[in-house]
Amino acid sequence: MNSFLKISRSALVPQALNSAGSVGRMLSAADVSDCAPRLGGRRMVSPRTGITLIEVTFAIGVILIGMVGLTAILPLAGHRAQDALDFDTAAAMSDGVLKEVVARNLIRDAALTGVQNLSYSSGGKEFTVIQPFCLDPLLADNTAPAVYEKYDMSWFPFYSTDHDPLVDPSSTYTISPGFAGQPRLQRVGLNAFSSYTFPQRFEIARTWVESPNDLSELRPKDRTIPAVLTGLKATTGANSIIDGKRIPTGAYSWMITVDPDEQSRYGSMAVVIYQSRERTTDFPSAPVETANQNAAAERIALVGDAIGFAGGAGGSVQLLSSGATLSQLTSGNWLMLSRTTRPAATPPAARVASQVFRWYRVVGVDGEPTVYTPTNDTTVGGISVPASHSSNPRSNTTVWSLKVMLDGPDWDFSTAPSTDATTNSLTYATLVEDVVAVNEKTILLADFLK
């Protein structure tokens, strides 16, 4: 019976020619089913394709790791974007200040207060030099010259010319001869403000140095609506204001440093742009207990262990300063290097003429500052320093040390310590807070000469 059924079923299967031309039978679905392998009397079924729970778990883990990495770089991206905005605003502002200074002819003797011409004779020839100065109306015109211990507002930076950078400036100490005669910029203001009282000069100077392009902007949440500039509204009475007058936010301000060359024909003028600068500076009235109690707007450090600074590629330096001053310094900050190239020149006017000041941008900081107590009186952190006075040995103070990478022009360093005020050729660094950009150019100083 079974064979009959098999014969009958095969008889119904259509016949076909194989590749050799013989007649062959085409297999039906039932035949294929009959030919499927069997295991334990049951037909084997191919496994169903899909994703297991373990694979899903691993995939979620990979996605989470990527999202965590993306989240970590978002603050950095926002910081970089803000830096780019600051640089763009500061660059545009510095260009505007430069043009205004040239147009108004501000950098001339008649417009400044306190700038002194110095003269000396050498080789039968009379030389007239301009003392390096800092045009800073915000401080010079608004604050009475304040002096406490080694602080002196009449200079930039605001330290006396014989201050030891390795000693607390708020303390009383005996001067080390090797640190005397340091290069400084005279801090000056504008003659136009001299007839006003201190409060009046403060307001005039504030409106003068704040950028007119730094305008407050109101941007609505609906981005389809354009942003508008805020301004003052008209009022009635004697103090009425023109309707719609635009006012700056006060976030950006400027000062100018001028460094004449030895012949005083040309000089380097740098427009320094601040963001949220402190408008007043308070000096401590007694020795401080912590570093943040010392004035931090301008700090001074000794420079040594220089590498590079040839070919315009910048280089690296080691900074040393008192442990009683703030040591914070990050990438993007600015500092000014200063040095007297001919300290032994006579008379003193010739030494002033050989002072050099240049600005540099910090592009990298090598780790955190190291604070320690020096054990050697003439070597600190591997850098040779002038010997301290016998009444004030190095072991009585602390020093912070930090290696930084700078971007800027070439510089000639000298690390030879001096023993008197006539041979101080050390390089000093002025660390300035809140500076976002510096724009330097060469100017003609003929108007300064009397």
C-alpha positions, 0 to 999 in steps of 0.5 A: 500500500505504501509503495502504491502511494509512493508510485502514485505520487511520483507519477503526478510530479511533472517531469523535466530535463536535467543538464544531461538531457535526461528526464528528471523529476522536479521536487515538490514542497512535500518532497523537500519536507521529507528530505529535511534532516531529523534529530531524535525523530523530530524535524530540525528547524533553522534558528530565528535571526534576532538580537539578544538581551546581552547585545542590547545591553552592550549597545546601550553601554557604548552609546552611554559612553559616547554621550558622556564623552560628548557631555564632557566637551560641551563646557570646553566648547562653550568656553572656547566659543566665549574666548573667540567672542572676547577676542573678536570684540577686543580686537575690534575695540583695540583697533577703534581705540588706536584710530581714536588716539591717532585722530585725537592726537592724545599721545602727546605731551600736552594731553598727558599729566605727569609725563617727564622728558629726560635729557642727558649728554653723551659723546658731546651730543644731547639726548632727549628721552621720553620716560616709558609711561602707561596712560591709564585714566581709570586709575591715574585720574580717579585714585589718589596716589596710594603708597603702603610699604612697597605698593605705589600707584604712580607706577605700572605695575604698582610697586616701588622700583626696589621691591623684592618680588620674592618678599611679601609686598605688604610687609616691612623689609630691608631692601636688597641692593640687587633688586633696586632700579627695576624698570617701571612705566609711569602711570599717567592720566589726561590733563583734561581731567585734572581740574575735576575732583576725584569723584568727577574724574572717576566718572569721566574716566569711566565713560572715556575708557569704556568702549562705545561699541560694547553695547548692551543687547536684548535678544528675545527667546523667540529667535524669529524676532531680531535683537534690539539694543537697549538704551536710556529713555527720555525723562522730564525735568532738568536731567532729561536724556535724549530718547534712545541714547545707547549706553555701553555695558561697561564690560570692556575697558582699555589702557595704553602702554608706551615704550619709547626707544632709546632715541625717542623717535619711535616707540611701541604703543600697546592698547590693553583691553580688559574685560570686567576690570576692577575699577579701584585697587585697595592696598592692605593696611597691614601685613596680610595673612593670606595671599588673596588679601594682597592686591591681585590686579597687578603682580610682579614675578622674577623670570628665569630659566628661559627657553626659546624666544628666537624667531618670533615663536615665543618660548617658556620661562620659570616665574618666581614670586612671593608666596604671599601673592596669588599664583593663579595663571591660566592659558589665555592670560596676558603678562608683560616682560620688562628689562633694562638692557643697559643698566650701567649706563650713566646718567640715570636718564640713559638707563631709563631710555634702555628699558624695554616692555613687551606683552606676551600671551600665556599659551600653556601652564606646566602644572600647578604652582609649587610653593616652598621655603627657599633654603639658599640665599642666592639660588631659588628654584635653580634660578640665580637671584640677588643676595637678600639683605642679612636682616631678611634672609630667604628662609623667612619667606615662601616662594611660588614657582611656575613654568609657563609657555608664552607667545610673543616677540623675541626677548634677550634674557639675562639671569646674572644677579646684581649686587647694586642698583646700577647693574640690575638687568634681570627680567621681570614679569607683570601679571595682569588680571582680566586682560583679554587682548593686547594690540601693539603698533609702532608710533612716532614720538616726535610730539613728545620732544620739547 
